[in-house]
Amino acid sequence: MAGVRFMFAAMGITVNDPEHGFCRDCLALQGGGERRCTRCGSPRIVRHRELYGLQLAHIDCDAFYAAVEKRDRPELKDKPLIIGGGKRGVVSTACYIARIKGVRSAMPMFKALEACPEAIVLPPDMEKYARVGRDVRAMMQALTPLVEPLSIDEAFLDLSGTERLHGRPPALVLADFAKRVESEVGITVSVGLSYCKFLAKVASDLRKPRGFAVIGEGEAVEFLSGQPVTMIWGVGKAFAATLESDGIRQIGQLQKLERTELMKRYGTMGDRLYHLSRGQDERRVHAERDAKSVSAETTFEIDLASPDELVPVLRALSEKVSARLKKAGIAGRTVVLKLKTQDFRIRTRNRQLGDPTQLADRIFQTGLHLLGRETDGTRYRLLGIGVSDLTDSGKADPPDLVDLNARKRALAESAIDNLREKFGRKAVETGYTFGKGRKADPPEALDRDDD
């Protein structure tokens, strides 16, 4: 630490001096409390007593899907933009212009268009977003090997011990990173810097878009005391209602309760409330964050009820899940069917297989069995299929001694995969998706971009 302090001193940085900071636009060091940068005149100056001692960050791309589309379509720059799936779909994300009008992620599309009728709506282009996400991820990994992705557009970073590598403290490295993403990738990010995961994530949400916020350990309890309980990770609408029924609306009220009392009332969640309300979070940043499931789902323009309409969609989704599993070299043991009814009630059904699979045929046949029990006249607005209990593909789909045709279907599927890889996805279609299935070919309408 002494060597790091010497290096900071050589740069003109005084550790723990609240007057010392830097300009986010030109990265020039600042002192004396000036409101604008002494070099470039920018008002975007970061100052904080713990600025140069914090090393854990959360980085989140701003309105990611919409930002990528606006980058590629300059004519949309000053217009409200919604990424989503048609009138019967939901909002994947919305640009900040649309958000000012009240549009939010996961909002039904009809409500979003009621709030902002002038909005331009585009379907998601997940392949493009994945490419951009990988570019940003690679830039993160150039900063530190400790990058823990949370989604396509956000991640935790631990920059502990990287000062000598970069020749400057993490705060300056992160500000430079944000500048480079904006100039090289063409989108913006928000940075949250703190001493733990919980508050780094909170900080990244404070000043979006193009934000850079710092929450230090010395201020954590006081900062949290005035915040709503919904700021705590894991406290959703239902649990917030439970807390409110007990008269608890703000985190400061939780800070006054003992751990035993909170656990008595809320079980293991009470333990989490006790620690997070005090800014205590011991979770580390892990470089690899394994997926728990692989799935695909779609929302219909018109509610569907008959097997003739639902089965082609199930087949297409099964093929999409299979393709993702094969590309990632993984397989799943449990097949999960997801349905959403007209009144937005969600039904999930699952079945565990004898061996892990990555075959579209096995996923589809299992899903078909589960779907058969649900096609009782109920009309559905959403259908999804996925697999969980993921493992390496090495043990996937051994020869089936009972179903002698399974081997033939697996070989046929492999041949289809090869043709699609060479000539495109539409080069070969099954009897389930050809013709009548085309009208239900599932868009990626529910791939959500939450920030």
Order of alpha helices (4+ residues) and beta strands (2+ residues): alpha-beta-beta-beta-beta-alpha-beta-beta-alpha-alpha-beta-alpha-beta-beta-alpha-alpha-beta-alpha-beta-alpha-alpha-alpha-alpha-alpha-beta-alpha-beta-beta-alpha-beta-alpha
